[in-house]
Amino acid sequence: MRRRISVGGPTLKGRESHSHGSPVRRTVVKTFHRASILVLAIGALAGCAGMQDKSAMYPNQVVDDAAYIAQVEHMARDRGVAVRWINPPQKRIKDLPHDQ
């Protein structure tokens, strides 16, 4: 003989066995979810607004630091050491405006 196990409690006539809460609670939860989605969307848009190109604000050019490279290679040659630059040192130089 099998028994039926009721999870949601006794079933009432014309109603489901589980409760959905009061209408006020449902309204509060819906409002909370909508507000959460709105806050996340605004946060994402604010994050994207901060991703503008900074090179337009600071007109610099990145070049290899030739003086430093020459100094290091000269010292290495004097000591009998071979130098291979994987990431050569770089420096930023200000671009001159095109009008000048």
C-alpha atoms as one frame of an Amber mdcrd trajectory, in Angstrom:
protein
   0.000   0.000   0.000   1.347   3.418  -0.999   0.770   6.619   0.882   0.592
  10.006  -0.665   2.795  12.569   1.088   1.513  16.113   1.087   4.268  18.731
   0.938   2.244  21.935   0.922  -0.171  21.085   3.675  -3.816  20.123   3.361
  -5.586  21.066   0.167  -8.558  23.374   0.522 -11.489  23.229  -1.840 -10.987
  25.599  -4.750  -7.479  26.621  -3.688  -4.001  25.337  -4.395  -2.066  23.743
  -1.590   0.612  26.446  -1.417   0.131  30.092  -0.648   1.411  32.902  -2.878
   1.350  35.500  -0.141  -0.711  38.584   0.224  -1.240  41.018  -2.660   0.696
  43.671  -0.735   3.687  41.345  -0.378   3.606  40.523  -4.096   3.542  44.229
  -4.948   6.489  44.909  -2.641   8.525  42.062  -4.125   7.769  43.141  -7.704
   8.709  46.724  -6.880  11.939  45.568  -5.247  12.875  43.465  -8.280  12.144
  46.317 -10.684  14.160  48.742  -8.572  17.068  46.260  -8.431  17.079  45.890
 -12.204  16.973  49.674 -12.607  19.905  50.163 -10.223  21.960  47.513 -12.046
  21.222  49.097 -15.430  22.187  52.566 -14.201  25.384  51.171 -12.674  26.319
  49.458 -15.930  25.710  52.634 -17.908  27.769  54.677 -15.474  30.612  52.177
 -15.779  30.532  52.367 -19.558  30.527  56.171 -19.468  33.852  56.091 -17.619
  35.481  54.025 -20.369  36.120  56.957 -22.703  39.384  57.254 -24.597  41.932
  58.922 -22.329  44.448  59.508 -25.135  42.410  62.454 -26.375  42.699  64.085
 -22.960  46.446  63.459 -22.603  48.157  63.742 -25.982  51.258  61.637 -25.289
  53.229  59.338 -27.489  54.969  56.211 -26.192  58.448  55.564 -27.619  61.383
  53.379 -26.665  63.736  55.072 -24.208  66.765  55.046 -26.521  69.109  56.789
 -24.080  68.433  54.248 -21.314  68.700  51.320 -23.728  72.067  52.600 -25.003
  73.348  53.089 -21.444  72.373  49.564 -20.368  73.762  47.953 -23.522  77.041
  49.878 -23.174  77.456  48.717 -19.556  76.574  45.154 -20.584  79.149  45.175
 -23.411  81.855  46.402 -20.991  81.072  43.478 -18.685  80.738  40.888 -21.449
  77.021  40.359 -21.007  74.545  40.005 -23.861  71.279  41.893 -23.506  68.058
  40.858 -25.238  65.151  43.200 -24.680  61.841  41.384 -24.347  59.943  44.522
 -23.317  62.221  47.473 -24.007  61.859  50.383 -21.615  59.514  53.042 -22.891
  58.799  56.632 -22.063  55.987  59.026 -22.822  56.651  62.217 -24.657  54.177
  65.034 -25.158  53.000  65.530 -28.696  53.378  69.019 -30.023  50.151  70.562
 -31.273  49.884  70.490 -35.054  49.296  74.256 -35.161  52.744  75.159 -33.815
